[in-house]
Amino acid sequence: MLDQYSKILVTGGAGFIGSHLVDTLLSLGKKVVVLDSLATGSSEAVPSGATLAQVDVRDARQVTEAVKGIDLVFHVAANASGTVSINNPRLDFETNALGTFNVLEAALSGGVTRFVYVSSASVYGRPQRFPIDEEHPTKPFVPYGASKLTGELCCLSFWEAHNLPVVIGRPFCVYGPRENPQLALVEVARYLRWHLNRRPIQVIGDSDQKTRDFVPVSEIVQGLLLIAEKAEPGEIFNLGSGEEVSMRELIDIISSVTGWKAAVHEIRSITEDTYRLVADISKVKSLGYFPRVSLVEAVKQLAEELGKNPELPSGTTIFKKGQEAEK
Ligand SMILES: NC(=O)c1ccc[n+]([C@@H]2O[C@H](COP(=O)([O-])OP(=O)(O)OC[C@H]3O[C@@H](n4cnc5c(N)ncnc54)[C@H](O)[C@@H]3O)[C@@H](O)[C@H]2O)c1
């Protein structure tokens, strides 16, 4: 796989998704450079065998240096938190929008032959139809979604105007080992961490009405490699499981795999993200993608990895400045 590429750059390779991607690339025998400022990632997470360039994507000059000699770029680095994007929209915009522009410009001048941008399902905003295909309107409602969408538009314009062969993946709700508990954005790890500490699971919104498409990080890696290898430039792909799961169903799975009933505290006053979210993944399936792990199996594995008293999630989830969320 990826035989035509010898030297690969993974921005954000010290973070959750990026470090799993780097692991797989190394196992394929690739030379990998990780570009990461360690803003939320850590040097220990960078798999041994990869070279770390501690560079901030906002620094165009340093990014250009790091991209020299690279033929394939996976641009994963970002502020990945909606809450951070509300509290500090400039940091979010500069990292996600300007940072993506800097990496694109460096890729163009460095002669990169493939550019994979890790976007986000947040670009869709509140879904208007189900399942969500790639043609669904994009109408983000937090600054994070807007900055990720800006990154996409920069990518597409570099393809149209400069022939830089970009492809875009839009991950849905990713979970798995190594997610930073201080961010722990997605409900699976968040809920498990409270539950394993025998604390009530805090659900923002209505646990029956709120649904998500949860996807293990291993599947995201599979999808990113496939689009890097096979997608036509300028194409966009949803990366999800294609399965819609309500918060209630997730909590039931957590109760059954751990063997004790979860206590639940619903925060009903926050309604912004009580909506359905499920991906149509037929486009990426046409490249050969298939979901390999069930939610039940993956939750069981993650619960075992986290152990008895994992660190509690410390970040809160808000959708408006000043909103009170989980305690
Ligand atoms: N986790 C999810 O569920 C999810 C869902 C959809 C999309 N995504 C996207 O996937 C990507 C990775 O997210 P993640 O969950 O692994 O988050 P993460 O925070 O674990 O990883 C992000 C990495 O980017 C690095 N980084 C941040 N700012 C930087 C900067 N200015 N310069 C260089 N490096 C910087 C961080 O240090 C970190 O290593 C992001 O682009 C995010 O938008 C994540």
The ligand as an SDF file (V2000), in Angstrom:
LIG
                    3D

 44 48  0  0  0  0  0  0  0  0999 V2000
  -11.3710   13.0970   17.6220 N   0  0  0  0  0  0  0  0  0  0  0  0
  -12.4460   13.1720   16.8500 C   0  0  0  0  0  0  0  0  0  0  0  0
  -13.5080   12.6200   17.1400 O   0  0  0  0  0  0  0  0  0  0  0  0
  -12.3850   13.9250   15.5470 C   0  0  0  0  0  0  0  0  0  0  0  0
  -13.5440   13.9580   14.7410 C   0  0  0  0  0  0  0  0  0  0  0  0
  -13.5010   14.6320   13.5460 C   0  0  0  0  0  0  0  0  0  0  0  0
  -12.3390   15.2430   13.1290 C   0  0  0  0  0  0  0  0  0  0  0  0
  -11.2370   15.2070   13.9210 N   0  0  0  0  0  0  0  0  0  0  0  0
  -10.0180   15.8610   13.4210 C   0  0  0  0  0  0  0  0  0  0  0  0
   -8.9620   14.9350   13.5500 O   0  0  0  0  0  0  0  0  0  0  0  0
   -7.7440   15.6290   13.7630 C   0  0  0  0  0  0  0  0  0  0  0  0
   -7.0190   15.0580   14.9690 C   0  0  0  0  0  0  0  0  0  0  0  0
   -7.8260   15.2140   16.1180 O   0  0  0  0  0  0  0  0  0  0  0  0
   -7.5020   14.4380   17.4650 P   0  0  0  0  0  0  0  0  0  0  0  0
   -8.7810   14.0200   18.0330 O   0  0  0  0  0  0  0  0  0  0  0  0
   -6.4380   13.4430   17.2360 O   0  0  0  0  0  0  0  0  0  0  0  0
   -6.9600   15.6410   18.3640 O   0  0  0  0  0  0  0  0  0  0  0  0
   -5.5930   15.7830   19.1760 P   0  0  0  0  0  0  0  0  0  0  0  0
   -5.7060   17.0650   19.9200 O   0  0  0  0  0  0  0  0  0  0  0  0
   -5.2950   14.5410   19.9290 O   0  0  0  0  0  0  0  0  0  0  0  0
   -4.5110   15.9240   18.0180 O   0  0  0  0  0  0  0  0  0  0  0  0
   -4.2180   17.1490   17.4050 C   0  0  0  0  0  0  0  0  0  0  0  0
   -2.7130   17.2630   17.2820 C   0  0  0  0  0  0  0  0  0  0  0  0
   -2.4170   18.5020   16.6290 O   0  0  0  0  0  0  0  0  0  0  0  0
   -1.3710   19.1440   17.3420 C   0  0  0  0  0  0  0  0  0  0  0  0
   -1.4820   20.5870   17.1760 N   0  0  0  0  0  0  0  0  0  0  0  0
   -2.4310   21.4040   17.6930 C   0  0  0  0  0  0  0  0  0  0  0  0
   -2.1550   22.6890   17.3630 N   0  0  0  0  0  0  0  0  0  0  0  0
   -1.0290   22.6570   16.6040 C   0  0  0  0  0  0  0  0  0  0  0  0
   -0.2690   23.6600   15.9640 C   0  0  0  0  0  0  0  0  0  0  0  0
   -0.5850   24.9640   16.0530 N   0  0  0  0  0  0  0  0  0  0  0  0
    0.8340   23.2980   15.2540 N   0  0  0  0  0  0  0  0  0  0  0  0
    1.1900   21.9890   15.1710 C   0  0  0  0  0  0  0  0  0  0  0  0
    0.5000   20.9840   15.7890 N   0  0  0  0  0  0  0  0  0  0  0  0
   -0.5980   21.3220   16.4880 C   0  0  0  0  0  0  0  0  0  0  0  0
   -1.5760   18.7370   18.7840 C   0  0  0  0  0  0  0  0  0  0  0  0
   -0.4060   18.8930   19.5740 O   0  0  0  0  0  0  0  0  0  0  0  0
   -2.0160   17.2930   18.6360 C   0  0  0  0  0  0  0  0  0  0  0  0
   -0.9070   16.4200   18.6430 O   0  0  0  0  0  0  0  0  0  0  0  0
   -8.1040   17.1140   13.8680 C   0  0  0  0  0  0  0  0  0  0  0  0
   -7.8760   17.7060   12.6120 O   0  0  0  0  0  0  0  0  0  0  0  0
   -9.5850   17.0850   14.1820 C   0  0  0  0  0  0  0  0  0  0  0  0
  -10.2070   18.2650   13.7010 O   0  0  0  0  0  0  0  0  0  0  0  0
  -11.2330   14.5760   15.1260 C   0  0  0  0  0  0  0  0  0  0  0  0
  1  2  1  0
  2  3  2  0
  2  4  1  0
  4  5  1  0
  4 44  2  0
  5  6  2  0
  6  7  1  0
  7  8  2  0
  8  9  1  0
  8 44  1  0
  9 10  1  0
  9 42  1  0
 10 11  1  0
 11 12  1  0
 11 40  1  0
 12 13  1  0
 13 14  1  0
 14 15  2  0
 14 16  1  0
 14 17  1  0
 17 18  1  0
 18 19  2  0
 18 20  1  0
 18 21  1  0
 21 22  1  0
 22 23  1  0
 23 24  1  0
 23 38  1  0
 24 25  1  0
 25 26  1  0
 25 36  1  0
 26 27  1  0
 26 35  1  0
 27 28  2  0
 28 29  1  0
 29 30  1  0
 29 35  2  0
 30 31  1  0
 30 32  2  0
 32 33  1  0
 33 34  2  0
 34 35  1  0
 36 37  1  0
 36 38  1  0
 38 39  1  0
 40 41  1  0
 40 42  1  0
 42 43  1  0
M  CHG  2   8   1  16  -1
M  END
$$$$
